Amino acid sequence: MAVPTPRLDEVRRAVERTGVRPEIVPNAAHPSTWWQKTGFIVVPKKDTKAQIIRKVAKELQKLRTQT
């Protein structure tokens, strides 16, 4: 279900399409790659983490096939 190198904007759109309002932190970096400001998204937990990831992954696939 994975797509190669999803961008922050793609993930945001996929999360929004699942009916959830994400909180976006655009200039954040992971401590091990502090020079890459890739950002992250916080999603309210209404389902399990695995269920949320699967829903977002399906939406990412749909977005990639549309463009």
PQR file of N, CA, C, O and H, with PARSE charges and radii, in Angstrom:
ATOM      1  N   MET A   1       0.813  -1.200   0.000 -0.4000 1.5000
ATOM      2  CA  MET A   1       0.000   0.000   0.000 -0.0000 2.0000
ATOM      3  C   MET A   1       0.856   1.262   0.000  0.5500 1.7000
ATOM      4  O   MET A   1       0.327   2.365  -0.143 -0.5500 1.4000
ATOM      5  N   ALA A   2       2.149   1.120   0.156 -0.4000 1.5000
ATOM      6  CA  ALA A   2       3.021   2.283   0.255 -0.0000 2.0000
ATOM      7  C   ALA A   2       3.232   2.945  -1.101  0.5500 1.7000
ATOM      8  O   ALA A   2       3.211   2.292  -2.144 -0.5500 1.4000
ATOM      9  H   ALA A   2       2.579   0.225   0.272  0.4000 1.0000
ATOM     10  N   VAL A   3       3.435   4.253  -1.057 -0.4000 1.5000
ATOM     11  CA  VAL A   3       3.812   5.002  -2.259 -0.0000 2.0000
ATOM     12  C   VAL A   3       5.212   5.557  -2.022  0.5500 1.7000
ATOM     13  O   VAL A   3       5.552   5.902  -0.891 -0.5500 1.4000
ATOM     14  H   VAL A   3       3.452   4.783  -0.210  0.4000 1.0000
ATOM     15  N   PRO A   4       6.027   5.648  -3.067 -0.5600 1.5000
ATOM     16  CA  PRO A   4       7.386   6.149  -2.870  0.2800 2.0000
ATOM     17  C   PRO A   4       7.413   7.646  -2.582  0.5500 1.7000
ATOM     18  O   PRO A   4       6.716   8.421  -3.236 -0.5500 1.4000
ATOM     19  N   THR A   5       8.198   8.040  -1.625 -0.4000 1.5000
ATOM     20  CA  THR A   5       8.471   9.426  -1.217 -0.0000 2.0000
ATOM     21  C   THR A   5       7.248  10.340  -1.217  0.5500 1.7000
ATOM     22  O   THR A   5       7.175  11.268  -2.022 -0.5500 1.4000
ATOM     23  H   THR A   5       8.765   7.410  -1.094  0.4000 1.0000
ATOM     24  N   PRO A   6       6.290  10.093  -0.330 -0.5600 1.5000
ATOM     25  CA  PRO A   6       5.144  10.993  -0.245  0.2800 2.0000
ATOM     26  C   PRO A   6       5.566  12.354   0.310  0.5500 1.7000
ATOM     27  O   PRO A   6       6.344  12.428   1.262 -0.5500 1.4000
ATOM     28  N   ARG A   7       5.056  13.415  -0.282 -0.4000 1.5000
ATOM     29  CA  ARG A   7       5.345  14.765   0.187 -0.0000 2.0000
ATOM     30  C   ARG A   7       4.337  15.159   1.274  0.5500 1.7000
ATOM     31  O   ARG A   7       3.257  14.577   1.371 -0.5500 1.4000
ATOM     32  H   ARG A   7       4.424  13.355  -1.055  0.4000 1.0000
ATOM     33  N   LEU A   8       4.696  16.134   2.071 -0.4000 1.5000
ATOM     34  CA  LEU A   8       3.843  16.577   3.172 -0.0000 2.0000
ATOM     35  C   LEU A   8       2.476  16.998   2.666  0.5500 1.7000
ATOM     36  O   LEU A   8       1.463  16.674   3.287 -0.5500 1.4000
ATOM     37  H   LEU A   8       5.573  16.607   1.992  0.4000 1.0000
ATOM     38  N   ASP A   9       2.428  17.712   1.555 -0.4000 1.5000
ATOM     39  CA  ASP A   9       1.158  18.174   1.006 -0.0000 2.0000
ATOM     40  C   ASP A   9       0.280  16.998   0.571  0.5500 1.7000
ATOM     41  O   ASP A   9      -0.935  17.027   0.767 -0.5500 1.4000
ATOM     42  H   ASP A   9       3.251  17.975   1.051  0.4000 1.0000
ATOM     43  N   GLU A  10       0.884  15.975  -0.012 -0.4000 1.5000
ATOM     44  CA  GLU A  10       0.122  14.789  -0.419 -0.0000 2.0000
ATOM     45  C   GLU A  10      -0.475  14.084   0.802  0.5500 1.7000
ATOM     46  O   GLU A  10      -1.637  13.676   0.789 -0.5500 1.4000
ATOM     47  H   GLU A  10       1.871  15.952  -0.172  0.4000 1.0000
ATOM     48  N   VAL A  11       0.319  13.948   1.836 -0.4000 1.5000
ATOM     49  CA  VAL A  11      -0.157  13.281   3.048 -0.0000 2.0000
ATOM     50  C   VAL A  11      -1.272  14.098   3.683  0.5500 1.7000
ATOM     51  O   VAL A  11      -2.260  13.539   4.157 -0.5500 1.4000
ATOM     52  H   VAL A  11       1.262  14.279   1.847  0.4000 1.0000
ATOM     53  N   ARG A  12      -1.118  15.419   3.694 -0.4000 1.5000
ATOM     54  CA  ARG A  12      -2.171  16.291   4.244 -0.0000 2.0000
ATOM     55  C   ARG A  12      -3.476  16.091   3.502  0.5500 1.7000
ATOM     56  O   ARG A  12      -4.527  15.936   4.125 -0.5500 1.4000
ATOM     57  H   ARG A  12      -0.315  15.873   3.309  0.4000 1.0000
ATOM     58  N   ARG A  13      -3.422  16.091   2.168 -0.4000 1.5000
ATOM     59  CA  ARG A  13      -4.645  15.906   1.375 -0.0000 2.0000
ATOM     60  C   ARG A  13      -5.251  14.524   1.615  0.5500 1.7000
ATOM     61  O   ARG A  13      -6.473  14.392   1.693 -0.5500 1.4000
ATOM     62  H   ARG A  13      -2.569  16.217   1.662  0.4000 1.0000
ATOM     63  N   ALA A  14      -4.422  13.507   1.732 -0.4000 1.5000
ATOM     64  CA  ALA A  14      -4.920  12.155   1.983 -0.0000 2.0000
ATOM     65  C   ALA A  14      -5.605  12.069   3.345  0.5500 1.7000
ATOM     66  O   ALA A  14      -6.661  11.450   3.472 -0.5500 1.4000
ATOM     67  H   ALA A  14      -3.430  13.614   1.668  0.4000 1.0000
ATOM     68  N   VAL A  15      -5.007  12.689   4.360 -0.4000 1.5000
ATOM     69  CA  VAL A  15      -5.610  12.676   5.696 -0.0000 2.0000
ATOM     70  C   VAL A  15      -6.940  13.421   5.675  0.5500 1.7000
ATOM     71  O   VAL A  15      -7.918  12.956   6.260 -0.5500 1.4000
ATOM     72  H   VAL A  15      -4.149  13.192   4.256  0.4000 1.0000
ATOM     73  N   GLU A  16      -6.985  14.563   5.013 -0.4000 1.5000
ATOM     74  CA  GLU A  16      -8.229  15.332   4.936 -0.0000 2.0000
ATOM     75  C   GLU A  16      -9.324  14.543   4.225  0.5500 1.7000
ATOM     76  O   GLU A  16     -10.497  14.655   4.580 -0.5500 1.4000
ATOM     77  H   GLU A  16      -6.190  14.941   4.538  0.4000 1.0000
ATOM     78  N   ARG A  17      -8.951  13.749   3.225 -0.4000 1.5000
ATOM     79  CA  ARG A  17      -9.934  12.950   2.495 -0.0000 2.0000
ATOM     80  C   ARG A  17     -10.509  11.819   3.334  0.5500 1.7000
ATOM     81  O   ARG A  17     -11.553  11.267   2.989 -0.5500 1.4000
ATOM     82  H   ARG A  17      -7.998  13.659   2.936  0.4000 1.0000
ATOM     83  N   THR A  18      -9.846  11.465   4.431 -0.4000 1.5000
ATOM     84  CA  THR A  18     -10.395  10.452   5.330 -0.0000 2.0000
ATOM     85  C   THR A  18     -11.399  11.062   6.301  0.5500 1.7000
ATOM     86  O   THR A  18     -12.012  10.343   7.090 -0.5500 1.4000
ATOM     87  H   THR A  18      -8.998  11.913   4.712  0.4000 1.0000
ATOM     88  N   GLY A  19     -11.571  12.378   6.250 -0.4000 1.5000
ATOM     89  CA  GLY A  19     -12.547  13.045   7.104 -0.0000 2.0000
ATOM     90  C   GLY A  19     -11.988  13.546   8.415  0.5500 1.7000
ATOM     91  O   GLY A  19     -12.746  13.861   9.332 -0.5500 1.4000
ATOM     92  H   GLY A  19     -11.073  12.962   5.609  0.4000 1.0000
ATOM     93  N   VAL A  20     -10.679  13.624   8.518 -0.4000 1.5000
ATOM     94  CA  VAL A  20     -10.021  14.054   9.752 -0.0000 2.0000
ATOM     95  C   VAL A  20      -9.324  15.385   9.497  0.5500 1.7000
ATOM     96  O   VAL A  20      -8.791  15.609   8.410 -0.5500 1.4000
ATOM     97  H   VAL A  20     -10.063  13.368   7.773  0.4000 1.0000
ATOM     98  N   ARG A  21      -9.324  16.269  10.497 -0.4000 1.5000
ATOM     99  CA  ARG A  21      -8.614  17.542  10.382 -0.0000 2.0000
ATOM    100  C   ARG A  21      -7.214  17.387  10.960  0.5500 1.7000
ATOM    101  O   ARG A  21      -7.057  17.255  12.173 -0.5500 1.4000
ATOM    102  H   ARG A  21      -9.757  16.086  11.380  0.4000 1.0000
ATOM    103  N   PRO A  22      -6.200  17.403  10.108 -0.5600 1.5000
ATOM    104  CA  PRO A  22      -4.835  17.234  10.612  0.2800 2.0000
ATOM    105  C   PRO A  22      -4.241  18.549  11.109  0.5500 1.7000
ATOM    106  O   PRO A  22      -4.640  19.628  10.670 -0.5500 1.4000
ATOM    107  N   GLU A  23      -3.296  18.448  12.019 -0.4000 1.5000
ATOM    108  CA  GLU A  23      -2.501  19.602  12.452 -0.0000 2.0000
ATOM    109  C   GLU A  23      -1.146  19.465  11.767  0.5500 1.7000
ATOM    110  O   GLU A  23      -0.469  18.450  11.928 -0.5500 1.4000
ATOM    111  H   GLU A  23      -2.972  17.572  12.376  0.4000 1.0000
ATOM    112  N   ILE A  24      -0.746  20.480  11.002 -0.4000 1.5000
ATOM    113  CA  ILE A  24       0.467  20.412  10.201 -0.0000 2.0000
ATOM    114  C   ILE A  24       1.565  21.253  10.832  0.5500 1.7000
ATOM    115  O   ILE A  24       1.341  22.410  11.187 -0.5500 1.4000
ATOM    116  H   ILE A  24      -1.296  21.305  10.871  0.4000 1.0000
ATOM    117  N   VAL A  25       2.752  20.670  10.970 -0.4000 1.5000
ATOM    118  CA  VAL A  25       3.940  21.360  11.457 -0.0000 2.0000
ATOM    119  C   VAL A  25       4.957  21.296  10.313  0.5500 1.7000
ATOM    120  O   VAL A  25       5.712  20.328  10.217 -0.5500 1.4000
ATOM    121  H   VAL A  25       2.933  19.730  10.681  0.4000 1.0000
ATOM    122  N   PRO A  26       4.987  22.327   9.436 -0.5600 1.5000
ATOM    123  CA  PRO A  26       5.739  22.224   8.187  0.2800 2.0000
ATOM    124  C   PRO A  26       7.258  22.273   8.295  0.5500 1.7000
ATOM    125  O   PRO A  26       7.927  21.651   7.470 -0.5500 1.4000
ATOM    126  N   ASN A  27       7.830  22.960   9.244 -0.4000 1.5000
ATOM    127  CA  ASN A  27       9.286  23.137   9.281 -0.0000 2.0000
ATOM    128  C   ASN A  27       9.972  22.306  10.344  0.5500 1.7000
ATOM    129  O   ASN A  27      11.055  22.665  10.807 -0.5500 1.4000
ATOM    130  H   ASN A  27       7.287  23.466   9.915  0.4000 1.0000
ATOM    131  N   ALA A  28       9.364  21.209  10.735 -0.4000 1.5000
ATOM    132  CA  ALA A  28       9.957  20.342  11.751 -0.0000 2.0000
ATOM    133  C   ALA A  28      10.891  19.327  11.094  0.5500 1.7000
ATOM    134  O   ALA A  28      10.762  19.007   9.913 -0.5500 1.4000
ATOM    135  H   ALA A  28       8.484  20.917  10.360  0.4000 1.0000
ATOM    136  N   ALA A  29      11.830  18.834  11.895 -0.4000 1.5000
ATOM    137  CA  ALA A  29      12.788  17.845  11.396 -0.0000 2.0000
ATOM    138  C   ALA A  29      12.935  16.723  12.409  0.5500 1.7000
ATOM    139  O   ALA A  29      12.760  16.928  13.610 -0.5500 1.4000
ATOM    140  H   ALA A  29      11.934  19.094  12.855  0.4000 1.0000
ATOM    141  N   HIS A  30      13.257  15.543  11.916 -0.4000 1.5000
ATOM    142  CA  HIS A  30      13.557  14.415  12.788 -0.0000 2.0000
ATOM    143  C   HIS A  30      14.960  14.640  13.360  0.5500 1.7000
ATOM    144  O   HIS A  30      15.843  15.106  12.640 -0.5500 1.4000
ATOM    145  H   HIS A  30      13.399  15.376  10.940  0.4000 1.0000
ATOM    146  N   PRO A  31      15.183  14.321  14.636 -0.5600 1.5000
ATOM    147  CA  PRO A  31      16.492  14.585  15.240  0.2800 2.0000
ATOM    148  C   PRO A  31      17.679  13.956  14.505  0.5500 1.7000
ATOM    149  O   PRO A  31      18.764  14.537  14.478 -0.5500 1.4000
ATOM    150  N   SER A  32      17.486  12.786  13.915 -0.4000 1.5000
ATOM    151  CA  SER A  32      18.614  12.150  13.229 -0.0000 2.0000
ATOM    152  C   SER A  32      18.912  12.780  11.868  0.5500 1.7000
ATOM    153  O   SER A  32      19.999  12.584  11.323 -0.5500 1.4000
ATOM    154  H   SER A  32      16.605  12.314  13.937  0.4000 1.0000
ATOM    155  N   THR A  33      17.961  13.531  11.316 -0.4000 1.5000
ATOM    156  CA  THR A  33      18.184  14.252  10.052 -0.0000 2.0000
ATOM    157  C   THR A  33      17.761  15.705  10.264  0.5500 1.7000
ATOM    158  O   THR A  33      16.854  16.204   9.598 -0.5500 1.4000
ATOM    159  H   THR A  33      17.079  13.690  11.758  0.4000 1.0000
ATOM    160  N   TRP A  34      18.418  16.358  11.182 -0.4000 1.5000
ATOM    161  CA  TRP A  34      18.038  17.714  11.595 -0.0000 2.0000
ATOM    162  C   TRP A  34      18.116  18.728  10.462  0.5500 1.7000
ATOM    163  O   TRP A  34      17.448  19.758  10.535 -0.5500 1.4000
ATOM    164  H   TRP A  34      19.155  15.952  11.724  0.4000 1.0000
ATOM    165  N   TRP A  35      18.892  18.486   9.432 -0.4000 1.5000
ATOM    166  CA  TRP A  35      19.050  19.432   8.327 -0.0000 2.0000
ATOM    167  C   TRP A  35      17.903  19.333   7.313  0.5500 1.7000
ATOM    168  O   TRP A  35      17.740  20.239   6.495 -0.5500 1.4000
ATOM    169  H   TRP A  35      19.435  17.649   9.372  0.4000 1.0000
ATOM    170  N   GLN A  36      17.108  18.261   7.345 -0.4000 1.5000
ATOM    171  CA  GLN A  36      15.977  18.097   6.433 -0.0000 2.0000
ATOM    172  C   GLN A  36      14.690  18.525   7.128  0.5500 1.7000
ATOM    173  O   GLN A  36      14.183  17.818   7.999 -0.5500 1.4000
ATOM    174  H   GLN A  36      17.240  17.526   8.009  0.4000 1.0000
ATOM    175  N   LYS A  37      14.176  19.660   6.749 -0.4000 1.5000
ATOM    176  CA  LYS A  37      12.944  20.179   7.353 -0.0000 2.0000
ATOM    177  C   LYS A  37      11.745  19.661   6.573  0.5500 1.7000
ATOM    178  O   LYS A  37      11.152  20.385   5.774 -0.5500 1.4000
ATOM    179  H   LYS A  37      14.588  20.235   6.042  0.4000 1.0000
ATOM    180  N   THR A  38      11.393  18.397   6.812 -0.4000 1.5000
ATOM    181  CA  THR A  38      10.320  17.761   6.053 -0.0000 2.0000
ATOM    182  C   THR A  38       8.944  17.986   6.649  0.5500 1.7000
ATOM    183  O   THR A  38       7.941  17.865   5.946 -0.5500 1.4000
ATOM    184  H   THR A  38      11.875  17.808   7.461  0.4000 1.0000
ATOM    185  N   GLY A  39       8.878  18.308   7.921 -0.4000 1.5000
ATOM    186  CA  GLY A  39       7.600  18.543   8.584 -0.0000 2.0000
ATOM    187  C   GLY A  39       6.940  17.255   9.033  0.5500 1.7000
ATOM    188  O   GLY A  39       7.413  16.154   8.749 -0.5500 1.4000
ATOM    189  H   GLY A  39       9.693  18.406   8.493  0.4000 1.0000
ATOM    190  N   PHE A  40       5.823  17.422   9.748 -0.4000 1.5000
ATOM    191  CA  PHE A  40       5.041  16.263  10.159 -0.0000 2.0000
ATOM    192  C   PHE A  40       3.595  16.668  10.352  0.5500 1.7000
ATOM    193  O   PHE A  40       3.261  17.852  10.389 -0.5500 1.4000
ATOM    194  H   PHE A  40       5.438  18.316   9.979  0.4000 1.0000
ATOM    195  N   ILE A  41       2.737  15.655  10.476 -0.4000 1.5000
ATOM    196  CA  ILE A  41       1.305  15.864  10.614 -0.0000 2.0000
ATOM    197  C   ILE A  41       0.842  15.152  11.873  0.5500 1.7000
ATOM    198  O   ILE A  41       1.224  14.009  12.126 -0.5500 1.4000
ATOM    199  H   ILE A  41       3.008  14.693  10.446  0.4000 1.0000
ATOM    200  N   VAL A  42       0.009  15.840  12.671 -0.4000 1.5000
ATOM    201  CA  VAL A  42      -0.595  15.251  13.856 -0.0000 2.0000
ATOM    202  C   VAL A  42      -2.058  14.976  13.514  0.5500 1.7000
ATOM    203  O   VAL A  42      -2.778  15.855  13.040 -0.5500 1.4000
ATOM    204  H   VAL A  42      -0.301  16.768  12.466  0.4000 1.0000
ATOM    205  N   VAL A  43      -2.478  13.744  13.765 -0.4000 1.5000
ATOM    206  CA  VAL A  43      -3.846  13.332  13.436 -0.0000 2.0000
ATOM    207  C   VAL A  43      -4.557  12.941  14.722  0.5500 1.7000
ATOM    208  O   VAL A  43      -4.003  12.190  15.526 -0.5500 1.4000
ATOM    209  H   VAL A  43      -1.893  13.030  14.150  0.4000 1.0000
ATOM    210  N   PRO A  44      -5.786  13.440  14.935 -0.5600 1.5000
ATOM    211  CA  PRO A  44      -6.531  13.012  16.126  0.2800 2.0000
ATOM    212  C   PRO A  44      -6.775  11.507  16.086  0.5500 1.7000
ATOM    213  O   PRO A  44      -7.108  10.956  15.036 -0.5500 1.4000
ATOM    214  N   LYS A  45      -6.612  10.856  17.207 -0.4000 1.5000
ATOM    215  CA  LYS A  45      -6.712   9.393  17.247 -0.0000 2.0000
ATOM    216  C   LYS A  45      -8.160   8.974  17.499  0.5500 1.7000
ATOM    217  O   LYS A  45      -8.639   8.973  18.633 -0.5500 1.4000
ATOM    218  H   LYS A  45      -6.342  11.303  18.059  0.4000 1.0000
ATOM    219  N   LYS A  46      -8.844   8.618  16.408 -0.4000 1.5000
ATOM    220  CA  LYS A  46     -10.209   8.104  16.514 -0.0000 2.0000
ATOM    221  C   LYS A  46     -10.232   6.590  16.290  0.5500 1.7000
ATOM    222  O   LYS A  46     -11.156   5.906  16.731 -0.5500 1.4000
ATOM    223  H   LYS A  46      -8.455   8.619  15.487  0.4000 1.0000
ATOM    224  N   ASP A  47      -9.222   6.080  15.609 -0.4000 1.5000
ATOM    225  CA  ASP A  47      -9.051   4.646  15.353 -0.0000 2.0000
ATOM    226  C   ASP A  47      -7.681   4.247  15.882  0.5500 1.7000
ATOM    227  O   ASP A  47      -6.970   5.058  16.476 -0.5500 1.4000
ATOM    228  H   ASP A  47      -8.472   6.636  15.251  0.4000 1.0000
ATOM    229  N   THR A  48      -7.321   2.992  15.662 -0.4000 1.5000
ATOM    230  CA  THR A  48      -5.976   2.577  16.036 -0.0000 2.0000
ATOM    231  C   THR A  48      -4.980   3.183  15.051  0.5500 1.7000
ATOM    232  O   THR A  48      -5.357   3.612  13.960 -0.5500 1.4000
ATOM    233  H   THR A  48      -7.899   2.333  15.180  0.4000 1.0000
ATOM    234  N   LYS A  49      -3.730   3.214  15.435 -0.4000 1.5000
ATOM    235  CA  LYS A  49      -2.685   3.768  14.571 -0.0000 2.0000
ATOM    236  C   LYS A  49      -2.628   3.012  13.246  0.5500 1.7000
ATOM    237  O   LYS A  49      -2.501   3.624  12.186 -0.5500 1.4000
ATOM    238  H   LYS A  49      -3.423   2.866  16.320  0.4000 1.0000
ATOM    239  N   ALA A  50      -2.722   1.698  13.301 -0.4000 1.5000
ATOM    240  CA  ALA A  50      -2.668   0.881  12.086 -0.0000 2.0000
ATOM    241  C   ALA A  50      -3.838   1.191  11.157  0.5500 1.7000
ATOM    242  O   ALA A  50      -3.656   1.270   9.942 -0.5500 1.4000
ATOM    243  H   ALA A  50      -2.825   1.200  14.162  0.4000 1.0000
ATOM    244  N   GLN A  51      -5.031   1.368  11.709 -0.4000 1.5000
ATOM    245  CA  GLN A  51      -6.199   1.694  10.891 -0.0000 2.0000
ATOM    246  C   GLN A  51      -6.045   3.051  10.221  0.5500 1.7000
ATOM    247  O   GLN A  51      -6.387   3.208   9.049 -0.5500 1.4000
ATOM    248  H   GLN A  51      -5.179   1.304  12.696  0.4000 1.0000
ATOM    249  N   ILE A  52      -5.533   4.027  10.954 -0.4000 1.5000
ATOM    250  CA  ILE A  52      -5.325   5.365  10.397 -0.0000 2.0000
ATOM    251  C   ILE A  52      -4.305   5.299   9.257  0.5500 1.7000
ATOM    252  O   ILE A  52      -4.513   5.896   8.201 -0.5500 1.4000
ATOM    253  H   ILE A  52      -5.255   3.899  11.906  0.4000 1.0000
ATOM    254  N   ILE A  53      -3.212   4.579   9.471 -0.4000 1.5000
ATOM    255  CA  ILE A  53      -2.167   4.463   8.445 -0.0000 2.0000
ATOM    256  C   ILE A  53      -2.726   3.793   7.192  0.5500 1.7000
ATOM    257  O   ILE A  53      -2.427   4.222   6.078 -0.5500 1.4000
ATOM    258  H   ILE A  53      -3.044   4.094  10.329  0.4000 1.0000
ATOM    259  N   ARG A  54      -3.526   2.757   7.359 -0.4000 1.5000
ATOM    260  CA  ARG A  54      -4.106   2.074   6.194 -0.0000 2.0000
ATOM    261  C   ARG A  54      -5.040   2.997   5.414  0.5500 1.7000
ATOM    262  O   ARG A  54      -5.007   3.023   4.183 -0.5500 1.4000
ATOM    263  H   ARG A  54      -3.769   2.408   8.264  0.4000 1.0000
ATOM    264  N   LYS A  55      -5.869   3.753   6.129 -0.4000 1.5000
ATOM    265  CA  LYS A  55      -6.791   4.684   5.458 -0.0000 2.0000
ATOM    266  C   LYS A  55      -6.024   5.747   4.676  0.5500 1.7000
ATOM    267  O   LYS A  55      -6.359   6.052   3.532 -0.5500 1.4000
ATOM    268  H   LYS A  55      -5.895   3.732   7.128  0.4000 1.0000
ATOM    269  N   VAL A  56      -5.000   6.303   5.300 -0.4000 1.5000
ATOM    270  CA  VAL A  56      -4.201   7.341   4.640 -0.0000 2.0000
ATOM    271  C   VAL A  56      -3.459   6.747   3.448  0.5500 1.7000
ATOM    272  O   VAL A  56      -3.356   7.388   2.402 -0.5500 1.4000
ATOM    273  H   VAL A  56      -4.727   6.055   6.229  0.4000 1.0000
ATOM    274  N   ALA A  57      -2.941   5.534   3.594 -0.4000 1.5000
ATOM    275  CA  ALA A  57      -2.226   4.885   2.495 -0.0000 2.0000
ATOM    276  C   ALA A  57      -3.146   4.658   1.299  0.5500 1.7000
ATOM    277  O   ALA A  57      -2.736   4.877   0.159 -0.5500 1.4000
ATOM    278  H   ALA A  57      -3.024   5.013   4.444  0.4000 1.0000
ATOM    279  N   LYS A  58      -4.372   4.227   1.537 -0.4000 1.5000
ATOM    280  CA  LYS A  58      -5.328   4.032   0.442 -0.0000 2.0000
ATOM    281  C   LYS A  58      -5.619   5.343  -0.271  0.5500 1.7000
ATOM    282  O   LYS A  58      -5.695   5.384  -1.499 -0.5500 1.4000
ATOM    283  H   LYS A  58      -4.705   4.049   2.463  0.4000 1.0000
ATOM    284  N   GLU A  59      -5.781   6.417   0.503 -0.4000 1.5000
ATOM    285  CA  GLU A  59      -6.051   7.725  -0.100 -0.0000 2.0000
ATOM    286  C   GLU A  59      -4.836   8.227  -0.880  0.5500 1.7000
ATOM    287  O   GLU A  59      -4.992   8.845  -1.933 -0.5500 1.4000
ATOM    288  H   GLU A  59      -5.719   6.384   1.501  0.4000 1.0000
ATOM    289  N   LEU A  60      -3.631   7.966  -0.375 -0.4000 1.5000
ATOM    290  CA  LEU A  60      -2.426   8.349  -1.113 -0.0000 2.0000
ATOM    291  C   LEU A  60      -2.350   7.629  -2.453  0.5500 1.7000
ATOM    292  O   LEU A  60      -1.986   8.226  -3.467 -0.5500 1.4000
ATOM    293  H   LEU A  60      -3.505   7.463   0.480  0.4000 1.0000
ATOM    294  N   GLN A  61      -2.694   6.349  -2.453 -0.4000 1.5000
ATOM    295  CA  GLN A  61      -2.708   5.605  -3.718 -0.0000 2.0000
ATOM    296  C   GLN A  61      -3.706   6.214  -4.690  0.5500 1.7000
ATOM    297  O   GLN A  61      -3.407   6.364  -5.875 -0.5500 1.4000
ATOM    298  H   GLN A  61      -2.989   5.865  -1.629  0.4000 1.0000
ATOM    299  N   LYS A  62      -4.896   6.567  -4.196 -0.4000 1.5000
ATOM    300  CA  LYS A  62      -5.910   7.182  -5.052 -0.0000 2.0000
ATOM    301  C   LYS A  62      -5.420   8.517  -5.610  0.5500 1.7000
ATOM    302  O   LYS A  62      -5.612   8.813  -6.789 -0.5500 1.4000
ATOM    303  H   LYS A  62      -5.139   6.445  -3.234  0.4000 1.0000
ATOM    304  N   LEU A  63      -4.787   9.321  -4.755 -0.4000 1.5000
ATOM    305  CA  LEU A  63      -4.264  10.624  -5.211 -0.0000 2.0000
ATOM    306  C   LEU A  63      -3.197  10.440  -6.280  0.5500 1.7000
ATOM    307  O   LEU A  63      -3.166  11.188  -7.257 -0.5500 1.4000
ATOM    308  H   LEU A  63      -4.631   9.081  -3.797  0.4000 1.0000
ATOM    309  N   ARG A  64      -2.332   9.466  -6.109 -0.4000 1.5000
ATOM    310  CA  ARG A  64      -1.261   9.228  -7.080 -0.0000 2.0000
ATOM    311  C   ARG A  64      -1.806   8.743  -8.418  0.5500 1.7000
ATOM    312  O   ARG A  64      -1.253   9.081  -9.465 -0.5500 1.4000
ATOM    313  H   ARG A  64      -2.357   8.858  -5.315  0.4000 1.0000
ATOM    314  N   THR A  65      -2.878   7.959  -8.400 -0.4000 1.5000
ATOM    315  CA  THR A  65      -3.429   7.472  -9.660 -0.0000 2.0000
ATOM    316  C   THR A  65      -4.212   8.552 -10.386  0.5500 1.7000
ATOM    317  O   THR A  65      -4.376   8.473 -11.603 -0.5500 1.4000
ATOM    318  H   THR A  65      -3.327   7.685  -7.550  0.4000 1.0000
ATOM    319  N   GLN A  66      -4.703   9.567  -9.665 -0.4000 1.5000
ATOM    320  CA  GLN A  66      -5.456  10.663 -10.271 -0.0000 2.0000
ATOM    321  C   GLN A  66      -4.538  11.633 -10.988  0.5500 1.7000
ATOM    322  O   GLN A  66      -4.951  12.248 -11.971 -0.5500 1.4000
ATOM    323  H   GLN A  66      -4.569   9.632  -8.676  0.4000 1.0000
ATOM    324  N   THR A  67      -3.306  11.790 -10.529 -0.4000 1.5000
ATOM    325  CA  THR A  67      -2.406  12.773 -11.138 -0.0000 2.0000
ATOM    326  C   THR A  67      -1.426  12.153 -12.079  0.5500 1.7000
ATOM    327  O   THR A  67      -0.604  12.856 -12.666 -0.5500 1.4000
ATOM    328  H   THR A  67      -2.970  11.291  -9.730  0.4000 1.0000
TER
END
